[in-house]
Amino acid sequence: MAQNRGVIFPIIFEALERNIQSHWNQAVHGLTANVRKMFLDMDSELFEECQHQYMEKQAKAKEMQEQRESAWRQLEAVVAAKAAGDDMVLVN
């Protein structure tokens, strides 16, 4: 695993992070923490790079979710205005 960590770790990093943050089983949580620490000890630069990419991906996902919610709010406002009988509706 150490020889191929550059391939393996980026693939499993997201799953490890999700397990650390929210897995319900303490045994899985503990094992995940051990694997994560093992990779951190093996190659801290690779760990930091994967963590940075994960954080960017999370930020983009949050931004997309906010955009979707905004679009739905605008759509609901249009529907409410149409239902109220307003003839003109402005949408940005």
N, CA, C and O atoms as CSV, one atom per row, in Angstrom:
chain,resi,resn,atom,element,x,y,z
A,1,MET,N,N,0.828,-1.185,0.000
A,1,MET,CA,C,0.000,0.000,0.000
A,1,MET,C,C,0.879,1.258,0.000
A,1,MET,O,O,0.548,2.248,-0.652
A,2,ALA,N,N,1.984,1.217,0.723
A,2,ALA,CA,C,2.858,2.383,0.788
A,2,ALA,C,C,3.426,2.720,-0.589
A,2,ALA,O,O,3.592,3.893,-0.922
A,3,GLN,N,N,3.721,1.700,-1.385
A,3,GLN,CA,C,4.291,1.945,-2.704
A,3,GLN,C,C,3.292,2.606,-3.647
A,3,GLN,O,O,3.684,3.373,-4.526
A,4,ASN,N,N,2.028,2.318,-3.474
A,4,ASN,CA,C,0.986,2.840,-4.365
A,4,ASN,C,C,0.106,3.888,-3.690
A,4,ASN,O,O,-1.025,4.119,-4.118
A,5,ARG,N,N,0.611,4.511,-2.656
A,5,ARG,CA,C,-0.209,5.472,-1.902
A,5,ARG,C,C,-0.651,6.657,-2.755
A,5,ARG,O,O,-1.714,7.229,-2.515
A,6,GLY,N,N,0.149,7.028,-3.741
A,6,GLY,CA,C,-0.217,8.133,-4.615
A,6,GLY,C,C,-1.456,7.857,-5.443
A,6,GLY,O,O,-2.135,8.785,-5.881
A,7,VAL,N,N,-1.752,6.588,-5.658
A,7,VAL,CA,C,-2.945,6.184,-6.405
A,7,VAL,C,C,-4.085,5.869,-5.446
A,7,VAL,O,O,-5.221,6.287,-5.664
A,8,ILE,N,N,-3.778,5.132,-4.389
A,8,ILE,CA,C,-4.808,4.646,-3.471
A,8,ILE,C,C,-5.414,5.767,-2.632
A,8,ILE,O,O,-6.635,5.896,-2.541
A,9,PHE,N,N,-4.556,6.568,-2.026
A,9,PHE,CA,C,-5.053,7.537,-1.060
A,9,PHE,C,C,-6.027,8.558,-1.644
A,9,PHE,O,O,-7.059,8.820,-1.025
A,10,PRO,N,N,-5.744,9.151,-2.819
A,10,PRO,CA,C,-6.734,10.091,-3.375
A,10,PRO,C,C,-8.091,9.442,-3.646
A,10,PRO,O,O,-9.122,10.113,-3.601
A,11,ILE,N,N,-8.089,8.155,-3.924
A,11,ILE,CA,C,-9.352,7.459,-4.194
A,11,ILE,C,C,-10.165,7.278,-2.919
A,11,ILE,O,O,-11.385,7.441,-2.937
A,12,ILE,N,N,-9.506,6.943,-1.814
A,12,ILE,CA,C,-10.245,6.632,-0.588
A,12,ILE,C,C,-10.367,7.806,0.380
A,12,ILE,O,O,-11.063,7.700,1.389
A,13,PHE,N,N,-9.703,8.920,0.087
A,13,PHE,CA,C,-9.677,10.031,1.041
A,13,PHE,C,C,-11.073,10.535,1.391
A,13,PHE,O,O,-11.380,10.739,2.565
A,14,GLU,N,N,-11.913,10.735,0.395
A,14,GLU,CA,C,-13.260,11.273,0.651
A,14,GLU,C,C,-14.067,10.346,1.557
A,14,GLU,O,O,-14.756,10.806,2.467
A,15,ALA,N,N,-13.980,9.040,1.306
A,15,ALA,CA,C,-14.698,8.083,2.149
A,15,ALA,C,C,-14.165,8.111,3.580
A,15,ALA,O,O,-14.937,8.018,4.535
A,16,LEU,N,N,-12.859,8.238,3.725
A,16,LEU,CA,C,-12.284,8.323,5.072
A,16,LEU,C,C,-12.793,9.563,5.803
A,16,LEU,O,O,-13.155,9.495,6.977
A,17,GLU,N,N,-12.817,10.674,5.111
A,17,GLU,CA,C,-13.289,11.921,5.730
A,17,GLU,C,C,-14.763,11.821,6.135
A,17,GLU,O,O,-15.146,12.260,7.220
A,18,ARG,N,N,-15.582,11.242,5.259
A,18,ARG,CA,C,-17.004,11.085,5.605
A,18,ARG,C,C,-17.175,10.176,6.811
A,18,ARG,O,O,-18.006,10.445,7.678
A,19,ASN,N,N,-16.393,9.097,6.873
A,19,ASN,CA,C,-16.471,8.203,8.029
A,19,ASN,C,C,-16.043,8.911,9.306
A,19,ASN,O,O,-16.676,8.748,10.349
A,20,ILE,N,N,-14.978,9.693,9.230
A,20,ILE,CA,C,-14.489,10.417,10.410
A,20,ILE,C,C,-15.548,11.401,10.900
A,20,ILE,O,O,-15.751,11.548,12.105
A,21,GLN,N,N,-16.208,12.060,9.988
A,21,GLN,CA,C,-17.165,13.101,10.354
A,21,GLN,C,C,-18.494,12.555,10.846
A,21,GLN,O,O,-19.110,13.139,11.738
A,22,SER,N,N,-18.951,11.430,10.273
A,22,SER,CA,C,-20.345,11.098,10.580
A,22,SER,C,C,-20.696,9.614,10.669
A,22,SER,O,O,-21.881,9.280,10.665
A,23,HIS,N,N,-19.732,8.725,10.749
A,23,HIS,CA,C,-20.124,7.321,10.816
A,23,HIS,C,C,-20.669,6.989,12.200
A,23,HIS,O,O,-20.111,7.421,13.209
A,24,TRP,N,N,-21.743,6.231,12.251
A,24,TRP,CA,C,-22.432,5.934,13.501
A,24,TRP,C,C,-21.720,4.868,14.332
A,24,TRP,O,O,-21.876,4.837,15.553
A,25,ASN,N,N,-20.943,3.996,13.693
A,25,ASN,CA,C,-20.309,2.891,14.403
A,25,ASN,C,C,-18.929,3.315,14.909
A,25,ASN,O,O,-18.083,3.750,14.129
A,26,GLN,N,N,-18.708,3.186,16.216
A,26,GLN,CA,C,-17.446,3.620,16.810
A,26,GLN,C,C,-16.263,2.792,16.333
A,26,GLN,O,O,-15.163,3.327,16.190
A,27,ALA,N,N,-16.462,1.484,16.079
A,27,ALA,CA,C,-15.367,0.639,15.595
A,27,ALA,C,C,-14.912,1.101,14.213
A,27,ALA,O,O,-13.714,1.204,13.947
A,28,VAL,N,N,-15.870,1.377,13.342
A,28,VAL,CA,C,-15.541,1.876,12.002
A,28,VAL,C,C,-14.861,3.235,12.110
A,28,VAL,O,O,-13.895,3.520,11.402
A,29,HIS,N,N,-15.376,4.060,12.999
A,29,HIS,CA,C,-14.789,5.382,13.204
A,29,HIS,C,C,-13.333,5.251,13.656
A,29,HIS,O,O,-12.463,5.951,13.137
A,30,GLY,N,N,-13.063,4.379,14.598
A,30,GLY,CA,C,-11.705,4.179,15.088
A,30,GLY,C,C,-10.770,3.621,14.033
A,30,GLY,O,O,-9.636,4.084,13.899
A,31,LEU,N,N,-11.235,2.628,13.282
A,31,LEU,CA,C,-10.413,2.056,12.216
A,31,LEU,C,C,-10.125,3.086,11.126
A,31,LEU,O,O,-9.021,3.138,10.584
A,32,THR,N,N,-11.117,3.894,10.817
A,32,THR,CA,C,-10.932,4.952,9.824
A,32,THR,C,C,-9.882,5.946,10.292
A,32,THR,O,O,-9.033,6.372,9.510
A,33,ALA,N,N,-9.939,6.312,11.556
A,33,ALA,CA,C,-8.948,7.239,12.103
A,33,ALA,C,C,-7.549,6.638,12.026
A,33,ALA,O,O,-6.584,7.347,11.740
A,34,ASN,N,N,-7.434,5.350,12.275
A,34,ASN,CA,C,-6.126,4.682,12.193
A,34,ASN,C,C,-5.585,4.694,10.761
A,34,ASN,O,O,-4.408,4.983,10.545
A,35,VAL,N,N,-6.438,4.383,9.788
A,35,VAL,CA,C,-6.008,4.374,8.386
A,35,VAL,C,C,-5.608,5.777,7.961
A,35,VAL,O,O,-4.595,5.967,7.288
A,36,ARG,N,N,-6.398,6.743,8.351
A,36,ARG,CA,C,-6.116,8.139,8.001
A,36,ARG,C,C,-4.769,8.580,8.582
A,36,ARG,O,O,-3.976,9.228,7.900
A,37,LYS,N,N,-4.518,8.226,9.848
A,37,LYS,CA,C,-3.246,8.579,10.495
A,37,LYS,C,C,-2.081,7.866,9.819
A,37,LYS,O,O,-1.004,8.442,9.665
A,38,MET,N,N,-2.290,6.623,9.418
A,38,MET,CA,C,-1.245,5.872,8.742
A,38,MET,C,C,-0.834,6.583,7.450
A,38,MET,O,O,0.356,6.728,7.170
A,39,PHE,N,N,-1.815,7.022,6.670
A,39,PHE,CA,C,-1.504,7.725,5.438
A,39,PHE,C,C,-0.859,9.085,5.728
A,39,PHE,O,O,0.041,9.507,5.001
A,40,LEU,N,N,-1.304,9.764,6.768
A,40,LEU,CA,C,-0.705,11.039,7.143
A,40,LEU,C,C,0.766,10.849,7.504
A,40,LEU,O,O,1.614,11.639,7.090
A,41,ASP,N,N,1.069,9.804,8.272
A,41,ASP,CA,C,2.452,9.522,8.665
A,41,ASP,C,C,3.310,9.107,7.469
A,41,ASP,O,O,4.498,9.425,7.411
A,42,MET,N,N,2.705,8.400,6.522
A,42,MET,CA,C,3.436,7.940,5.336
A,42,MET,C,C,3.853,9.090,4.435
A,42,MET,O,O,4.997,9.158,3.986
A,43,ASP,N,N,2.910,9.998,4.173
A,43,ASP,CA,C,3.169,11.061,3.204
A,43,ASP,C,C,2.303,12.269,3.547
A,43,ASP,O,O,1.171,12.389,3.080
A,44,SER,N,N,2.848,13.154,4.362
A,44,SER,CA,C,2.060,14.304,4.822
A,44,SER,C,C,1.733,15.272,3.679
A,44,SER,O,O,0.684,15.917,3.695
A,45,GLU,N,N,2.630,15.375,2.686
A,45,GLU,CA,C,2.357,16.262,1.557
A,45,GLU,C,C,1.169,15.769,0.738
A,45,GLU,O,O,0.305,16.555,0.351
A,46,LEU,N,N,1.131,14.478,0.480
A,46,LEU,CA,C,0.004,13.893,-0.251
A,46,LEU,C,C,-1.278,14.061,0.548
A,46,LEU,O,O,-2.332,14.363,-0.013
A,47,PHE,N,N,-1.187,13.866,1.863
A,47,PHE,CA,C,-2.352,14.038,2.730
A,47,PHE,C,C,-2.877,15.464,2.632
A,47,PHE,O,O,-4.079,15.674,2.471
A,48,GLU,N,N,-1.988,16.439,2.727
A,48,GLU,CA,C,-2.397,17.845,2.648
A,48,GLU,C,C,-3.025,18.162,1.294
A,48,GLU,O,O,-4.017,18.886,1.217
A,49,GLU,N,N,-2.447,17.621,0.233
A,49,GLU,CA,C,-2.992,17.846,-1.106
A,49,GLU,C,C,-4.399,17.265,-1.236
A,49,GLU,O,O,-5.300,17.916,-1.766
A,50,CYS,N,N,-4.581,16.040,-0.749
A,50,CYS,CA,C,-5.903,15.407,-0.809
A,50,CYS,C,C,-6.908,16.168,0.045
A,50,CYS,O,O,-8.066,16.332,-0.339
A,51,GLN,N,N,-6.460,16.626,1.197
A,51,GLN,CA,C,-7.345,17.379,2.082
A,51,GLN,C,C,-7.763,18.696,1.427
A,51,GLN,O,O,-8.924,19.096,1.508
A,52,HIS,N,N,-6.815,19.361,0.783
A,52,HIS,CA,C,-7.115,20.617,0.096
A,52,HIS,C,C,-8.137,20.380,-1.027
A,52,HIS,O,O,-9.092,21.144,-1.166
A,53,GLN,N,N,-7.939,19.334,-1.816
A,53,GLN,CA,C,-8.869,19.017,-2.903
A,53,GLN,C,C,-10.247,18.676,-2.348
A,53,GLN,O,O,-11.264,19.063,-2.923
A,54,TYR,N,N,-10.282,17.958,-1.239
A,54,TYR,CA,C,-11.556,17.599,-0.607
A,54,TYR,C,C,-12.292,18.860,-0.149
A,54,TYR,O,O,-13.498,18.991,-0.363
A,55,MET,N,N,-11.567,19.783,0.478
A,55,MET,CA,C,-12.191,21.012,0.965
A,55,MET,C,C,-12.723,21.850,-0.200
A,55,MET,O,O,-13.804,22.430,-0.100
A,56,GLU,N,N,-11.975,21.918,-1.298
A,56,GLU,CA,C,-12.449,22.641,-2.477
A,56,GLU,C,C,-13.716,22.004,-3.035
A,56,GLU,O,O,-14.658,22.702,-3.410
A,57,LYS,N,N,-13.729,20.683,-3.087
A,57,LYS,CA,C,-14.899,19.967,-3.600
A,57,LYS,C,C,-16.110,20.221,-2.703
A,57,LYS,O,O,-17.219,20.414,-3.200
A,58,GLN,N,N,-15.904,20.221,-1.396
A,58,GLN,CA,C,-16.996,20.490,-0.459
A,58,GLN,C,C,-17.521,21.915,-0.632
A,58,GLN,O,O,-18.731,22.139,-0.605
A,59,ALA,N,N,-16.617,22.874,-0.809
A,59,ALA,CA,C,-17.031,24.277,-0.987
A,59,ALA,C,C,-17.836,24.445,-2.273
A,59,ALA,O,O,-18.843,25.153,-2.290
A,60,LYS,N,N,-17.393,23.795,-3.348
A,60,LYS,CA,C,-18.127,23.871,-4.612
A,60,LYS,C,C,-19.506,23.234,-4.482
A,60,LYS,O,O,-20.486,23.752,-5.018
A,61,ALA,N,N,-19.581,22.116,-3.774
A,61,ALA,CA,C,-20.870,21.447,-3.583
A,61,ALA,C,C,-21.816,22.331,-2.774
A,61,ALA,O,O,-23.010,22.399,-3.066
A,62,LYS,N,N,-21.284,23.001,-1.767
A,62,LYS,CA,C,-22.111,23.895,-0.957
A,62,LYS,C,C,-22.610,25.068,-1.796
A,62,LYS,O,O,-23.770,25.468,-1.692
A,63,GLU,N,N,-21.725,25.613,-2.625
A,63,GLU,CA,C,-22.103,26.725,-3.499
A,63,GLU,C,C,-23.199,26.297,-4.484
A,63,GLU,O,O,-24.160,27.031,-4.710
A,64,MET,N,N,-23.045,25.120,-5.058
A,64,MET,CA,C,-24.052,24.612,-5.992
A,64,MET,C,C,-25.387,24.410,-5.278
A,64,MET,O,O,-26.439,24.718,-5.839
A,65,GLN,N,N,-25.357,23.900,-4.055
A,65,GLN,CA,C,-26.584,23.701,-3.286
A,65,GLN,C,C,-27.270,25.037,-3.027
A,65,GLN,O,O,-28.491,25.145,-3.144
A,66,GLU,N,N,-26.493,26.045,-2.680
A,66,GLU,CA,C,-27.067,27.371,-2.443
A,66,GLU,C,C,-27.680,27.942,-3.722
A,66,GLU,O,O,-28.736,28.573,-3.672
A,67,GLN,N,N,-27.030,27.725,-4.861
A,67,GLN,CA,C,-27.572,28.198,-6.136
A,67,GLN,C,C,-28.882,27.482,-6.467
A,67,GLN,O,O,-29.829,28.104,-6.948
A,68,ARG,N,N,-28.933,26.169,-6.208
A,68,ARG,CA,C,-30.170,25.412,-6.454
A,68,ARG,C,C,-31.305,25.918,-5.574
A,68,ARG,O,O,-32.433,26.102,-6.032
A,69,GLU,N,N,-30.983,26.140,-4.303
A,69,GLU,CA,C,-32.015,26.633,-3.385
A,69,GLU,C,C,-32.510,28.012,-3.808
A,69,GLU,O,O,-33.704,28.293,-3.712
A,70,SER,N,N,-31.621,28.864,-4.269
A,70,SER,CA,C,-32.005,30.192,-4.736
A,70,SER,C,C,-32.908,30.091,-5.964
A,70,SER,O,O,-33.909,30.799,-6.073
A,71,ALA,N,N,-32.542,29.203,-6.883
A,71,ALA,CA,C,-33.367,29.018,-8.086
A,71,ALA,C,C,-34.760,28.523,-7.713
A,71,ALA,O,O,-35.752,28.966,-8.292
A,72,TRP,N,N,-34.839,27.609,-6.749
A,72,TRP,CA,C,-36.152,27.112,-6.327
A,72,TRP,C,C,-36.968,28.212,-5.662
A,72,TRP,O,O,-38.176,28.305,-5.878
A,73,ARG,N,N,-36.309,29.058,-4.844
A,73,ARG,CA,C,-37.035,30.164,-4.211
A,73,ARG,C,C,-37.589,31.112,-5.267
A,73,ARG,O,O,-38.722,31.579,-5.145
A,74,GLN,N,N,-36.801,31.400,-6.305
A,74,GLN,CA,C,-37.277,32.270,-7.388
A,74,GLN,C,C,-38.440,31.627,-8.124
A,74,GLN,O,O,-39.417,32.301,-8.450
A,75,LEU,N,N,-38.346,30.347,-8.384
A,75,LEU,CA,C,-39.420,29.636,-9.062
A,75,LEU,C,C,-40.695,29.644,-8.225
A,75,LEU,O,O,-41.789,29.844,-8.753
A,76,GLU,N,N,-40.552,29.428,-6.929
A,76,GLU,CA,C,-41.719,29.468,-6.041
A,76,GLU,C,C,-42.339,30.861,-6.020
A,76,GLU,O,O,-43.561,30.996,-5.958
A,77,ALA,N,N,-41.500,31.901,-6.070
A,77,ALA,CA,C,-42.023,33.268,-6.096
A,77,ALA,C,C,-42.794,33.529,-7.387
A,77,ALA,O,O,-43.836,34.184,-7.365
A,78,VAL,N,N,-42.295,33.026,-8.497
A,78,VAL,CA,C,-42.985,33.183,-9.776
A,78,VAL,C,C,-44.328,32.474,-9.730
A,78,VAL,O,O,-45.339,33.027,-10.164
A,79,VAL,N,N,-44.346,31.273,-9.214
A,79,VAL,CA,C,-45.591,30.507,-9.130
A,79,VAL,C,C,-46.578,31.217,-8.207
A,79,VAL,O,O,-47.766,31.302,-8.520
A,80,ALA,N,N,-46.099,31.723,-7.079
A,80,ALA,CA,C,-46.978,32.435,-6.148
A,80,ALA,C,C,-47.539,33.695,-6.796
A,80,ALA,O,O,-48.714,34.016,-6.616
A,81,ALA,N,N,-46.710,34.407,-7.545
A,81,ALA,CA,C,-47.172,35.627,-8.209
A,81,ALA,C,C,-48.201,35.297,-9.288
A,81,ALA,O,O,-49.194,36.009,-9.440
A,82,LYS,N,N,-47.967,34.230,-10.030
A,82,LYS,CA,C,-48.932,33.809,-11.058
A,82,LYS,C,C,-50.254,33.403,-10.417
A,82,LYS,O,O,-51.330,33.705,-10.933
A,83,ALA,N,N,-50.154,32.720,-9.292
A,83,ALA,CA,C,-51.361,32.284,-8.604
A,83,ALA,C,C,-52.148,33.458,-8.052
A,83,ALA,O,O,-53.374,33.407,-7.953
A,84,ALA,N,N,-51.433,34.515,-7.693
A,84,ALA,CA,C,-52.082,35.707,-7.143
A,84,ALA,C,C,-52.717,36.554,-8.241
A,84,ALA,O,O,-53.464,37.489,-7.951
A,85,GLY,N,N,-52.427,36.237,-9.484
A,85,GLY,CA,C,-53.039,36.947,-10.592
A,85,GLY,C,C,-52.223,38.088,-11.130
A,85,GLY,O,O,-52.712,38.838,-11.974
A,86,ASP,N,N,-50.998,38.254,-10.678
A,86,ASP,CA,C,-50.125,39.316,-11.226
A,86,ASP,C,C,-49.774,38.967,-12.661
A,86,ASP,O,O,-49.459,37.820,-12.975
A,87,ASP,N,N,-49.830,39.969,-13.527
A,87,ASP,CA,C,-49.541,39.727,-14.933
A,87,ASP,C,C,-48.036,39.720,-15.216
A,87,ASP,O,O,-47.557,38.934,-16.033
A,88,MET,N,N,-47.310,40.580,-14.550
A,88,MET,CA,C,-45.880,40.679,-14.822
A,88,MET,C,C,-45.086,40.125,-13.662
A,88,MET,O,O,-45.360,40.411,-12.497
A,89,VAL,N,N,-44.090,39.323,-14.011
A,89,VAL,CA,C,-43.202,38.746,-13.007
A,89,VAL,C,C,-41.784,38.946,-13.491
A,89,VAL,O,O,-41.440,38.546,-14.603
A,90,LEU,N,N,-40.951,39.567,-12.653
A,90,LEU,CA,C,-39.543,39.781,-12.984
A,90,LEU,C,C,-38.705,38.705,-12.314
A,90,LEU,O,O,-38.833,38.454,-11.116
A,91,VAL,N,N,-37.844,38.070,-13.107
A,91,VAL,CA,C,-36.963,37.054,-12.593
A,91,VAL,C,C,-35.555,37.388,-13.030
A,91,VAL,O,O,-35.316,37.688,-14.200
A,92,ASN,N,N,-34.626,37.338,-12.098
A,92,ASN,CA,C,-33.216,37.616,-12.421
A,92,ASN,C,C,-32.555,36.390,-12.979
A,92,ASN,O,O,-31.370,36.424,-13.311
